[in-house]
């Protein structure tokens, strides 16, 4: 890259311009790639959730894994294996939240919405992992991490709910002694 003005990219110009400002005040060049606080947070992609701020963390303190519903998928487990063995993670928080769209819709409704109301695409080969019972799914997801054979036995895992209207996080699935 040169010091010249960035190339125009239609639809992304605002973001690239903002990046130029970020570059001008960038201070993280020496930040390590490990999780300084030994934490990984699995949470939803909902933009109302700010995982670092919610937990009083700073950049570099934790690995943040986000997806629709904050579900523990095979890819989350793969990433946790890397995080625990190579990137300093020794504890994991699974964070779901109130007012989650994934808990208000079924996979069938998602497929129908995309097919009929959306782009006319048949998505029935995809599993969206919607949530019919948030507390039960959270317990199952936490247990899935705890029982994953590729993770160190000493990894501590908790699960809880973030309230998008108050900012409070409450542990509802405590660690196992």
C-alpha positions as CSV (number, residue, x, y, z in Angstrom):
1,X,0.0,0.0,0.0
2,X,1.1,3.5,-0.6
3,X,0.5,6.7,1.4
4,X,-1.8,7.9,-1.4
5,X,-5.5,8.2,-0.8
6,X,-7.2,4.8,-0.7
7,X,-8.9,3.5,-3.8
8,X,-12.6,4.0,-4.1
9,X,-14.7,0.9,-3.3
10,X,-18.4,1.7,-3.9
11,X,-20.5,0.9,-0.9
12,X,-17.5,0.8,1.4
13,X,-16.0,4.3,1.0
14,X,-17.3,5.5,4.4
15,X,-15.7,2.6,6.2
16,X,-12.4,3.0,4.3
17,X,-12.3,6.7,5.2
18,X,-13.0,5.8,8.8
19,X,-10.1,3.3,8.7
20,X,-7.7,6.1,7.6
21,X,-8.6,7.9,10.9
22,X,-8.0,4.7,12.8
23,X,-4.6,4.3,11.2
24,X,-3.7,7.8,12.2
25,X,-4.3,7.0,15.9
26,X,-3.4,3.3,15.9
27,X,-1.5,2.2,19.1
28,X,-1.8,-1.6,19.1
29,X,1.2,-2.5,17.0
30,X,2.9,-4.4,19.9
31,X,-0.2,-6.1,21.2
32,X,0.3,-9.9,21.7
33,X,-2.0,-12.3,19.9
34,X,-2.7,-14.3,23.1
35,X,-5.6,-13.6,25.4
36,X,-4.0,-11.5,28.2
37,X,-6.8,-12.4,30.7
38,X,-7.0,-16.0,29.6
39,X,-10.6,-15.6,28.5
40,X,-12.7,-16.5,25.5
41,X,-16.2,-15.1,25.1
42,X,-18.8,-16.9,22.9
43,X,-21.6,-14.6,22.2
44,X,-24.2,-13.5,19.7
45,X,-23.5,-11.2,16.7
46,X,-26.1,-8.8,17.9
47,X,-24.7,-5.3,17.7
48,X,-26.1,-4.3,21.0
49,X,-23.6,-6.5,22.8
50,X,-20.1,-5.0,23.5
51,X,-18.3,-7.9,25.0
52,X,-15.1,-6.1,26.1
53,X,-17.0,-3.1,27.7
54,X,-19.6,-5.5,29.2
55,X,-16.9,-7.3,31.2
56,X,-14.5,-4.4,31.9
57,X,-11.9,-5.8,29.4
58,X,-9.5,-4.1,27.1
59,X,-8.3,-4.9,23.6
60,X,-6.1,-8.0,23.8
61,X,-7.7,-9.3,27.0
62,X,-9.9,-11.9,25.4
63,X,-10.8,-13.9,22.3
64,X,-14.3,-13.0,21.1
65,X,-16.3,-15.5,19.1
66,X,-19.6,-14.3,17.6
67,X,-22.4,-15.9,15.7
68,X,-26.1,-15.8,15.4
69,X,-27.5,-16.7,18.8
70,X,-24.1,-17.2,20.5
71,X,-24.3,-20.9,19.8
72,X,-21.5,-23.4,20.4
73,X,-21.1,-24.8,16.9
74,X,-18.4,-27.1,15.5
75,X,-16.5,-24.0,14.3
76,X,-16.7,-22.5,17.8
77,X,-15.3,-25.7,19.3
78,X,-12.5,-25.8,16.7
79,X,-11.6,-22.2,17.5
80,X,-11.7,-22.9,21.3
81,X,-9.2,-25.8,20.7
82,X,-6.8,-23.4,19.1
83,X,-7.5,-20.7,21.7
84,X,-6.8,-23.0,24.6
85,X,-3.8,-24.8,23.3
86,X,-2.1,-21.9,21.4
87,X,-3.5,-18.6,22.6
88,X,-3.6,-18.6,26.3
89,X,-7.3,-19.2,27.0
90,X,-8.1,-21.0,30.2
91,X,-11.7,-20.0,30.8
92,X,-14.7,-19.6,28.6
93,X,-17.9,-17.6,28.9
94,X,-21.0,-18.4,26.8
95,X,-23.1,-15.3,26.6
96,X,-26.7,-15.3,25.3
97,X,-28.9,-12.2,25.5
98,X,-32.4,-11.0,26.1
99,X,-34.5,-10.0,23.0
100,X,-32.6,-12.3,20.8
101,X,-34.1,-12.8,17.3
102,X,-32.8,-16.4,17.2
103,X,-35.1,-17.2,20.2
104,X,-38.2,-15.7,18.5
105,X,-38.2,-17.7,15.3
106,X,-37.8,-21.4,14.2
107,X,-35.5,-22.7,11.5
108,X,-38.5,-23.4,9.4
109,X,-39.6,-19.8,9.7
110,X,-36.1,-18.6,8.7
111,X,-36.1,-20.9,5.6
112,X,-39.6,-19.6,4.6
113,X,-38.6,-15.9,5.2
114,X,-35.6,-16.2,3.0
115,X,-37.4,-18.2,0.3
116,X,-40.6,-16.2,0.1
117,X,-39.9,-12.8,1.6
118,X,-36.2,-12.6,0.8
119,X,-34.2,-13.6,-2.2
120,X,-36.1,-16.7,-3.3
121,X,-33.2,-18.9,-2.1
122,X,-33.9,-22.4,-0.7
123,X,-31.8,-22.6,2.5
124,X,-33.2,-25.9,3.8
125,X,-29.7,-27.5,3.6
126,X,-28.6,-25.0,6.3
127,X,-29.1,-25.5,10.0
128,X,-29.6,-22.0,11.6
129,X,-29.7,-23.4,15.2
130,X,-32.6,-21.2,16.3
131,X,-33.4,-21.4,20.0
132,X,-36.7,-22.7,21.3
133,X,-35.7,-22.7,25.0
134,X,-32.8,-20.3,25.7
135,X,-32.0,-21.6,29.2
136,X,-31.9,-25.2,28.0
137,X,-29.8,-24.4,24.9
138,X,-27.4,-22.4,27.0
139,X,-26.9,-25.3,29.4
140,X,-26.4,-27.7,26.4
141,X,-23.9,-25.4,24.8
142,X,-21.9,-25.0,28.0
143,X,-21.9,-28.8,28.4
144,X,-20.8,-29.3,24.9
145,X,-17.7,-27.2,25.6
146,X,-17.1,-29.0,28.9
147,X,-17.2,-32.4,27.3
148,X,-15.3,-31.7,24.1
149,X,-12.4,-34.1,24.2
150,X,-9.9,-31.8,22.5
151,X,-10.0,-29.1,25.2
152,X,-7.9,-29.2,28.4
153,X,-9.8,-30.6,31.3
154,X,-8.8,-27.6,33.4
155,X,-10.7,-25.1,31.2
156,X,-13.4,-23.3,33.3
157,X,-16.7,-22.7,31.5
158,X,-19.7,-20.6,32.5
159,X,-22.8,-19.5,30.7
160,X,-25.1,-16.6,31.3
161,X,-27.5,-14.0,30.0
162,X,-26.8,-10.4,29.0
163,X,-29.8,-8.0,29.4
164,X,-29.7,-5.7,26.4
165,X,-32.0,-3.2,28.2
166,X,-29.8,-2.8,31.4
167,X,-26.3,-4.0,30.4
168,X,-26.3,-6.6,33.2
169,X,-24.7,-10.0,32.7
170,X,-25.9,-12.8,35.0
171,X,-24.3,-16.2,35.3
172,X,-27.0,-18.8,35.0
173,X,-24.8,-21.9,34.3
174,X,-22.0,-21.7,37.0
175,X,-18.6,-23.3,36.8
176,X,-18.2,-27.0,37.8
177,X,-16.1,-27.5,40.9
